[in-house]
């Protein structure tokens, strides 16, 4: 039997080497058509094509990763040795070795050093500009075959939920040269938060129009329901963003079909930057009136998010724009000592035709790259680890925890890549509310859905203050926040970027262009510059690199 195994091994080695030599003869970037009997089929006999199956041989996976300082590990455990890494190593026959694992603050510097030195681990997470740098240097592996062979249906569903955006950002000449992260799209949809108990006290109805929103803010300021109100709409100096933006006013710009910092197509179908459109000028004009009227405090231009949070949690204000998860943080704890304190969130203000305009963030902002010299086993290990990481995060680690109180974070897992479905949060909230409303059974819920539902029931029966006392309340809050999206899906007008790509010129000039933009917008809003200055800003933006970047992005779009 041993002789047979040795003969098989020798034959396999010969065939693999032959295949490699044949592959070296081709210089074409086009993948050749597969012929019957080609040696590419041979590895199938030594690979476990089960997406969750163990690798045929013990494989070391050398990783570069970032550390989350907020994670609480079990006693004696750490990022490299915890209940999740142990489980994965046992299931996959893989040893995870951290070549470097550094804080989020120093990670980019560490990656830059690794790229400069050429000493790359098997796998690490990089930015888009770093990905382009590595692709140009031919330093990353083609993951197309490994993904097609080993990706689980669940992992595939995550990527499919982005409608091609995620893979579009990592595909070069038809090859997948990195594995993109997928963040929940709900993170970038602004919601209008209003103190519900104050609305009840003053007999105010759910807002629909901008006039409704202004009326609520003005009433809060005049009637002072909490006895401390000294602010209207709470706004921070970061007024717009390409992703989540608590205390921003992205929704006010979108009301006028303005999408600053996003690349969009205009009415003629031409690519343009959302910050330089006529609609943005109109939005600035109208938002400036809110500042003049005191609906927005002019001091927002020097206010950061922590200062905004203090205004909200101390009862000095009762209206702001935030993300779905803000219902849990910071708002949940305001009910810790008083169940009568609560917040509502809405998709408002609506346009004249009853729609809620919102920009949609890119689902992908980071990229998992595999070293060009990595073996096929390493590629297999990467994809299969991702399969497990996706499923574990959907379950929030519950099925693996050594005890119910054990901590969990996706950052405890070996690969620093967040994997979610793009519609993850609103879909889960809808599932929970379907059970609450009797449309589905609790047994239909899985993973995080079940966690949210159980917490929702707890709050419903015991009250938020008691739930918080028992470390609960978050699941209920998450559900309410995300349900504001799923329950209004018919009126939400989701505006996607025409492209989320970056270019070489952006690497060089974007910081300057953004600085000019941010300063001019703030000056216009507080009256330090006339609205007519917007036209000068547009001309300056174009001449300092904006037109050049637009041309580059148009070229990229033509290649797709």
Secondary structure, DSSP 8 states (H G I E B T S, - for coil): -HHHHHHHHHHHHHHHHHHHHHHHT---SS-----TT-GGGGGGGGS--STT---SS-EEEEEEEEE-TT----TT--SSSSHHHHHHHHHHTEEEEEEEEEEHHHHHHHHHHHHHHT---SEEEE-HHHHHHHHHTT-B---HHHHHHH--HHHHHHHHTTTTHHHHTTEETTEE-SEE-B--GGGG--EEEEEHHHHHHHT-----SHHHHHHHHHHHHHH-TTS----SEE--S----SS--TT--HHHHHHTT--TT-EEE-TTS-EEEGGGSHHHHHHHHHHHHHHHTTSB-GGGGG--HHHHHHHHHTTS--EEEE-GGGGTTTSGGGGSS-TT--EEEE--S--TTS-EEEEE--S---EEEEBTT--HHHHHHHHHHHHHHHHHHHTTTTTT-SSTT----GGGSSS---B--TTHHHHHHHHHHHHHTTSS-GGG--HHHHHHHHHHHHHHHH-HHHHHHTT--HHHHHHHHHHHHHTTTTTEEEEE-SB----HHHHHHHHHHHHHHHHHHHHHHHTSS-TTHHHHHHHHHIIIIIHHHHHHHHHHHHH-
